[in-house]
């Protein structure tokens, strides 16, 4: 949405577009609930950290970089709270990703579980692995 002359349009990066579509699909499943059996497989649950992280990045763009929101009469407090909430989403996504990696490794194997790690957590794992290798 281009509200002002200096507004910026959101352009999805990496998995952000698919994360928005997945979140919308989950939302529709719960909003338009019909009686049925619904199984969420571990491979689907493993995508949640990526979805959370991507959606937090989208919210961050819309709140601060799109130039569509004017923060009137807030003395910076609302912006600070919003940034803290977004950072909390990113941290939660990393913690969930780490937890899934640690609990899934014995079940599905380290290589398969590594595919579900967020890039930041995956890089941390690579660093730790390299330190132990030397």
C-alpha positions in Angstrom: 0.0 0.0 0.0 1.4 3.4 -1.0 -0.2 5.8 1.5 2.3 8.7 1.0 4.8 9.9 -1.6 7.7 8.4 0.3 6.0 5.1 1.1 7.7 1.9 0.3 6.1 -1.2 -1.0 6.8 -4.5 0.7 8.8 -6.9 -1.4 9.1 -10.4 0.1 12.6 -11.7 0.6 13.6 -15.4 0.7 10.7 -17.3 2.4 8.7 -14.3 3.5 6.0 -14.7 0.8 5.5 -18.4 1.5 5.4 -17.7 5.2 2.6 -15.1 4.8 0.7 -17.6 2.7 1.2 -20.4 5.3 0.1 -18.1 8.1 -3.0 -17.1 6.1 -3.8 -20.8 5.5 -3.5 -21.6 9.2 -5.6 -18.6 10.0 -8.3 -19.7 7.6 -8.3 -23.2 9.1 -9.0 -21.9 12.5 -11.3 -19.0 11.5 -13.5 -21.1 9.2 -13.4 -24.1 11.4 -15.2 -27.2 10.3 -15.5 -30.5 12.3 -12.7 -32.7 11.1 -9.5 -34.5 12.2 -6.5 -32.4 11.8 -3.0 -33.7 12.3 0.0 -31.4 12.4 3.0 -33.4 11.4 6.5 -32.6 13.0 7.7 -31.5 9.6 4.9 -28.8 9.6 5.6 -27.8 13.2 9.3 -27.4 12.2 8.3 -24.6 9.8 6.8 -22.5 12.6 10.0 -20.8 13.7 10.7 -19.7 10.1 7.1 -18.4 9.8 7.3 -16.6 13.1 10.7 -15.0 12.1 9.5 -14.0 8.6 6.2 -12.5 9.9 8.1 -10.5 12.5 10.3 -9.1 9.7 7.2 -8.2 7.7 5.7 -6.5 10.7 9.0 -4.6 11.3 9.0 -3.4 7.7 5.4 -2.3 7.8 5.8 -0.6 11.2 9.1 1.2 10.6 10.3 1.1 7.0 7.2 1.4 4.8 6.6 5.0 5.9 2.9 4.3 6.1 2.6 4.6 9.8 2.9 7.9 11.6 3.8 7.6 15.3 2.0 10.7 16.6 2.3 11.9 20.2 4.1 8.9 21.5 7.4 10.3 22.8 9.0 7.2 21.3 7.4 4.9 23.8 5.0 3.1 21.4 7.8 2.6 18.9 10.1 1.2 21.6 7.4 -1.2 22.8 6.8 -2.3 19.2 10.5 -2.8 18.5 10.7 -4.9 21.7 7.7 -7.0 20.7 9.2 -7.6 17.3 12.6 -8.6 18.8 10.8 -10.9 21.2 9.2 -12.7 18.2 12.6 -13.1 16.6 14.1 -14.4 19.8 11.2 -16.8 20.3 11.6 -18.1 16.8 15.3 -18.8 17.4 14.5 -20.5 20.7 11.8 -22.7 19.2 14.1 -23.5 16.3 16.9 -24.5 18.7 14.5 -26.6 20.8 13.2 -28.4 17.8 16.7 -29.1 16.5 17.8 -30.5 19.9 14.7 -32.7 20.4 14.3 -33.8 16.7 17.9 -34.8 16.2 17.6 -38.1 18.0 14.4 -38.9 16.1 14.9 -37.7 12.5 18.7 -37.4 12.4 20.9 -34.4 12.7 21.1 -33.6 8.9 17.3 -33.6 8.5 16.7 -31.5 11.7 19.4 -29.0 10.6 17.1 -28.2 7.6 14.6 -26.7 10.0 17.0 -24.4 11.9 16.7 -20.7 11.2 19.8 -19.4 9.4 21.1 -17.6 12.5 20.8 -20.7 14.7 22.2 -22.9 11.9 25.3 -20.6 11.7 25.7 -20.9 15.4 25.6 -24.7 15.2 28.2 -24.6 12.4 30.5 -22.5 14.6 30.1 -24.9 17.5 30.6 -27.9 15.4 33.8 -26.4 13.9 35.2 -25.6 17.3 34.7 -29.2 18.5 36.2 -30.5 15.3 39.5 -28.7 15.8 
